[in-house]
Amino acid sequence: MNENVYYAPVIRWKKGEQIALKKLNSNIKERIIPLFEIPPIDWDFEKGRPQKSIEEHLVKIPAQIKDVWSANQKFMLDLTHLCIDDDETMKSGLHPLEHVINDLTLNELPVTPVLSSKNGSNYENAIFKVVDESIRRLAIRIYPSDLKRIDELITSYLNKTRLSPENIDIILDYGYIRDKEIVQITNEIAGAITIIPFLNEWNSFSLITTSIPEDLSEIKTGETGTLNRCEWTIYKSIIKRNLTRHPNFGDYNIQNPEYKQLNPKFIQQAAAIRYTTCENYLIVRGYSVRSEKHGKWKQMQGLSEQIVNHDDYSGPNYSFGDEYIYKCHLGEVGTGNAMTWRTIGTNHHLTLVIKELSNFHGFSI
């Protein structure tokens, strides 16, 4: 079992997250099979249109994955949030999913497309086409709302792809979970696992949840607080259950699953560090990054010092992210911006989860 254990995080395909992946140690990467989510195209609020074309949005993906990941290391890809209307097409006439998968396979990158009930018929048909013509593998993302018709859904996908379960990865995605829901959701997940058909035949099986809220407003600006890592608590409980098959652990990194398009003119972003610990997310919040009084982004030096002085700080040698925090508190590196601190928090988080899984399951890294 231990050799088959891996970590399945959902990673938004944005620059900060990409740098975090690139800076991971190779022994950490080896235990990760990420699900890359292609985000929607940013909206230009002044011009009232997308900031770029869909071609511009997708053109760099193969080169980016080669740069930050590994040419022979598996990953999953989900374009659901980009293709939300199900009428998107490239200038070539191809569906965006088909276009990207073709580019990735031409670059010999081991991609697995992700299919779910949230996808429309055009998206489904694009997946069925690439699966039929080239890659012969698939990931199915199952949501709680799917469970009432799980047999029908799985049977339909198997028939339409003509794939056998051993060529399919199953992802059970429970999304955002509140602290007070831990016991209820744990029992629901355990029950859901028992009704997934062909449970022991799938290529892999992963559980994804998160306790990161849409915003950090429950922790006041200028204060430090913690959020319970419900997903880790639930996972450990599920592993101890007497189930036919146990899932791999997955989460949403340090991000809530929801996507928001907000006009930057009206956003009062507060400086913050999201720092994952064994059982919690440590949230150190500053003040508005527009505030001259508080030094704008320069306040990150003081927030870094709070992390370094905290009992749960892992030390500068733990990860790239931890080293940056340490150097920032000394003033040896710049205080960065929002992208910088998404990189730092993500890199530390991914490293910590792999080390937690290593200790929990008894495998070496």
BAKOLVEX-180446 format. One line per 8 residues: number of its first residue (from 1); their letters; for each residue x, y, z of C-alpha. Coordinates in steps of 0.2 Angstrom, whole numbers, plus 2048, in hexadecimal, padded with zeros to 3 digits. Layout:
! residues N
NUM) A) X:Y:Z ~ ... .
! end
This chain:
! residues 365
1) MNENVYYA) 800:800:800 ~ 80E:80C:805 ~ 816:80D:7F4 ~ 805:811:7EC ~ 801:820:7F7 ~ 802:831:7EF ~ 7FC:842:7F2 ~ 7EE:849:7E6 .
9) PVIRWKKG) 7ED:85C:7E8 ~ 7E3:867:7DE ~ 7EE:875:7D7 ~ 7E8:884:7CE ~ 7F3:887:7BF ~ 7F9:899:7C4 ~ 80A:8A0:7C4 ~ 80C:89F:7D7 .
17) EQIALKKL) 807:88D:7D8 ~ 812:889:7C9 ~ 822:890:7D2 ~ 81D:887:7E2 ~ 81D:876:7D8 ~ 82E:87B:7CF ~ 836:87E:7E0 ~ 831:86D:7E8 .
25) NSNIKERI) 83E:861:7EC ~ 83E:852:7E0 ~ 83B:845:7ED ~ 82B:84F:7F2 ~ 825:850:7E0 ~ 827:83D:7DE ~ 818:83A:7EA ~ 80C:847:7E2 .
33) IPLFEIPP) 800:844:7D4 ~ 7F8:856:7D2 ~ 7E8:85B:7CA ~ 7EB:86B:7C1 ~ 7DC:876:7BF ~ 7DD:882:7B1 ~ 7D4:892:7B8 ~ 7C8:89D:7AF .
41) IDWDFEKG) 7D0:8AB:7A4 ~ 7D2:8BB:7AF ~ 7C5:8C8:7AB ~ 7C9:8DA:7A6 ~ 7BD:8E4:7B0 ~ 7C1:8F5:7A7 ~ 7BF:8EE:795 ~ 7B1:8E2:79A .
49) RPQKSIEE) 7B9:8D3:792 ~ 7C5:8C4:795 ~ 7D7:8CA:797 ~ 7DD:8BE:78A ~ 7D7:8B2:77D ~ 7D5:89F:781 ~ 7E3:89B:776 ~ 7EF:8A7:77F .
57) HLVKIPAQ) 7E8:8A0:790 ~ 7ED:88E:78B ~ 7FC:890:77F ~ 80A:88F:78D ~ 803:880:797 ~ 80E:872:78F ~ 81E:87C:791 ~ 819:882:7A3 .
65) IKDVWSAN) 815:870:7A9 ~ 826:86A:7A1 ~ 82F:878:7AB ~ 827:876:7BC ~ 822:864:7BD ~ 82A:855:7B5 ~ 82A:84E:7A3 ~ 826:83D:7A9 .
73) QKFMLDLT) 81C:840:7B9 ~ 809:83D:7B8 ~ 7FC:84B:7BB ~ 7EA:84E:7B8 ~ 7E2:85D:7AF ~ 7D1:865:7B1 ~ 7CA:873:7A6 ~ 7B9:874:7AE .
81) HLCIDDDE) 7BB:886:7B4 ~ 7C1:88C:7A4 ~ 7B3:883:79A ~ 7A5:888:7A6 ~ 799:88D:797 ~ 79D:87D:78D ~ 79D:887:77D ~ 7AF:88C:77D .
89) TMKSGLHP) 7B9:888:76D ~ 7CB:88C:767 ~ 7CD:895:756 ~ 7D2:884:74F ~ 7C0:87E:753 ~ 7C7:872:760 ~ 7C0:871:772 ~ 7CC:879:77E .
97) LEHVINDL) 7CE:868:787 ~ 7D2:85F:777 ~ 7DE:86C:772 ~ 7E8:86C:783 ~ 7E8:859:784 ~ 7EF:858:772 ~ 7FD:864:776 ~ 802:85B:786 .
105) TLNELPVT) 802:84A:77D ~ 80D:851:76F ~ 819:857:77D ~ 818:845:784 ~ 811:84B:795 ~ 808:83E:79E ~ 7F7:847:7A1 ~ 7E7:840:7A7 .
113) PVLSSKNG) 7D7:84A:7A2 ~ 7CA:84C:7B0 ~ 7B8:849:7AD ~ 7A9:84D:7B9 ~ 796:850:7B9 ~ 79A:863:7B9 ~ 7A0:861:7A6 ~ 794:865:798 .
121) SNYENAIF) 791:85A:789 ~ 79E:863:77E ~ 7AB:861:78C ~ 7A7:84E:78E ~ 7A8:84B:77B ~ 7B9:853:77B ~ 7BF:848:789 ~ 7B7:838:781 .
129) KVVDESIR) 7C0:83D:770 ~ 7D2:83F:778 ~ 7CF:82F:783 ~ 7CA:825:773 ~ 7D7:82C:768 ~ 7E7:82D:772 ~ 7E9:82C:785 ~ 7DE:81E:78A .
137) RLAIRIYP) 7DD:824:79D ~ 7D1:82F:7A6 ~ 7CD:836:7B8 ~ 7BC:838:7BE ~ 7B8:845:7CB ~ 7A9:840:7D6 ~ 7A0:84D:7E0 ~ 794:849:7EF .
145) SDLKRIDE) 785:84E:7E4 ~ 78A:840:7D8 ~ 788:832:7E5 ~ 776:82F:7E3 ~ 779:82A:7D1 ~ 78A:824:7D2 ~ 787:813:7C9 ~ 77F:81B:7BB .
153) LITSYLNK) 78C:829:7B9 ~ 79B:81C:7BA ~ 792:810:7AE ~ 78F:81E:7A1 ~ 7A2:824:7A2 ~ 7A8:812:7A0 ~ 79D:80F:791 ~ 7A1:820:788 .
161) TRLSPENI) 7B4:81F:78B ~ 7B5:80C:788 ~ 7C2:80C:796 ~ 7C4:7FF:7A4 ~ 7C5:805:7B6 ~ 7D7:801:7B7 ~ 7DA:80F:7AB ~ 7D0:81B:7B5 .
169) DIILDYGY) 7D4:826:7C5 ~ 7C6:82A:7D1 ~ 7C6:83A:7DA ~ 7B9:83C:7E8 ~ 7B8:84F:7EA ~ 7AF:856:7FA ~ 7B5:868:7F7 ~ 7B4:874:806 .
177) IRDKEIVQ) 7B0:86D:817 ~ 7AD:876:827 ~ 7B4:871:838 ~ 7A3:86D:83F ~ 7A0:861:831 ~ 7AE:855:834 ~ 7A5:847:83C ~ 796:848:830 .
185) ITNEIAGA) 7A1:849:820 ~ 7AD:83B:826 ~ 79E:830:828 ~ 797:835:817 ~ 7A8:832:80E ~ 7AA:821:816 ~ 798:81D:810 ~ 79C:824:7FE .
193) ITIIPFLN) 7AB:819:7FD ~ 7A1:80A:7FF ~ 795:80D:7F1 ~ 7A2:812:7E3 ~ 7A1:804:7D7 ~ 7B1:7FA:7D2 ~ 7BA:802:7E1 ~ 7C9:7F6:7E1 .
201) EWNSFSLI) 7CB:7F7:7CE ~ 7CE:809:7CB ~ 7E0:80E:7C6 ~ 7E0:81A:7D6 ~ 7D4:821:7E2 ~ 7D6:832:7EB ~ 7CC:83D:7F7 ~ 7CC:850:7F6 .
209) TTSIPEDL) 7C6:85C:803 ~ 7CB:86D:80A ~ 7C8:877:819 ~ 7CE:888:811 ~ 7BF:894:811 ~ 7BC:8A0:802 ~ 7C4:8AE:80C ~ 7CD:8B0:81C .
217) SEIKTGET) 7C1:8BD:824 ~ 7BE:8B2:834 ~ 7D0:8B7:838 ~ 7D1:8CA:83B ~ 7DE:8D4:832 ~ 7EE:8D7:83D ~ 7EA:8C6:846 ~ 7F0:8B4:846 .
225) GTLNRCEW) 7E4:8A6:846 ~ 7E3:893:841 ~ 7D7:889:836 ~ 7D5:876:83A ~ 7DB:86B:82C ~ 7CB:862:82B ~ 7D1:859:81B ~ 7DF:851:824 .
233) TIYKSIIK) 7D5:84C:833 ~ 7C8:844:828 ~ 7D5:83B:81E ~ 7DD:833:82D ~ 7CC:82D:833 ~ 7C8:826:822 ~ 7D8:81C:822 ~ 7D4:814:832 .
241) RNLTRHPN) 7C3:80E:82C ~ 7C0:7FC:827 ~ 7BE:800:814 ~ 7C1:7F5:805 ~ 7CC:803:7FE ~ 7D4:813:806 ~ 7D6:822:7FC ~ 7E6:82D:7F9 .
249) FGDYNIQN) 7E6:83E:801 ~ 7E2:84D:7F7 ~ 7DD:85F:7FB ~ 7DC:870:7F3 ~ 7ED:876:7F8 ~ 7EB:886:802 ~ 7DC:88C:7F7 ~ 7CA:88B:7F8 .
257) PEYKQLNP) 7C1:882:7E9 ~ 7B7:891:7E4 ~ 7BD:89D:7D6 ~ 7B9:8AF:7D7 ~ 7BB:8BD:7CA ~ 7BC:8CD:7D4 ~ 7C0:8DF:7CE ~ 7D2:8E2:7D6 .
265) KFIQQAAA) 7CD:8F5:7D8 ~ 7C1:8F0:7E6 ~ 7CB:8E2:7EE ~ 7D3:8E7:7FF ~ 7DF:8D9:800 ~ 7E8:8D6:811 ~ 7F9:8D0:812 ~ 7F9:8BE:818 .
273) IRYTTCEN) 803:8AE:81A ~ 7FA:89D:819 ~ 806:891:822 ~ 801:87E:823 ~ 805:875:833 ~ 802:863:838 ~ 7F0:866:83D ~ 7EC:878:839 .
281) YLIVRGYS) 7EE:886:82C ~ 7F7:894:835 ~ 7F0:8A4:82E ~ 7FB:8B4:832 ~ 7F1:8C3:82C ~ 7F8:8D5:829 ~ 7EF:8E4:822 ~ 7EA:8EA:811 .
289) VRSEKHGK) 7F8:8E9:805 ~ 7F3:8FB:7FF ~ 7F6:902:810 ~ 805:90E:811 ~ 803:90E:824 ~ 807:8FB:825 ~ 814:8FB:817 ~ 80A:8F3:809 .
297) WKQMQGLS) 813:8E3:805 ~ 821:8E7:810 ~ 817:8E1:81F ~ 81B:8CF:819 ~ 82B:8D0:822 ~ 823:8D2:833 ~ 816:8C4:82E ~ 825:8B9:82A .
305) EQIVNHDD) 82D:8BC:83A ~ 81D:8B6:843 ~ 81E:8A6:839 ~ 830:8A3:83D ~ 82D:8A6:850 ~ 81E:89B:850 ~ 81F:88A:858 ~ 819:881:848 .
313) YSGPNYSF) 826:889:83D ~ 82F:87B:834 ~ 840:883:832 ~ 849:88B:823 ~ 84F:87A:81C ~ 83E:872:81B ~ 839:879:80A ~ 83C:887:7FE .
321) GDEYIYKC) 82D:890:805 ~ 834:88F:817 ~ 845:895:812 ~ 83C:8A4:809 ~ 832:8A8:819 ~ 842:8A7:823 ~ 84C:8B3:818 ~ 83D:8BF:816 .
329) HLGEVGTG) 83D:8C1:829 ~ 84F:8C6:828 ~ 84D:8D2:81A ~ 858:8C7:80E ~ 84A:8C5:801 ~ 83C:8D0:7FB ~ 82B:8D1:802 ~ 823:8CC:7F2 .
337) NAMTWRTI) 811:8CC:7ED ~ 801:8C1:7ED ~ 809:8B5:7E1 ~ 819:8B4:7EB ~ 810:8AF:7FB ~ 805:8A2:7F1 ~ 815:89A:7EC ~ 81C:89A:7FD .
345) GTNHHLTL) 80C:893:805 ~ 80A:886:7F8 ~ 81C:880:7F8 ~ 81C:87E:80B ~ 80A:875:80A ~ 80F:868:7FD ~ 81F:864:806 ~ 816:862:817 .
353) VIKELSNF) 808:857:810 ~ 815:84B:808 ~ 81F:84A:819 ~ 80E:847:822 ~ 809:839:817 ~ 81B:832:818 ~ 819:831:82B ~ 807:82B:82B .
361) HGFSI) 809:81D:81E ~ 81B:819:822 ~ 823:81C:811 ~ 834:824:80E ~ 837:834:804 .
! end
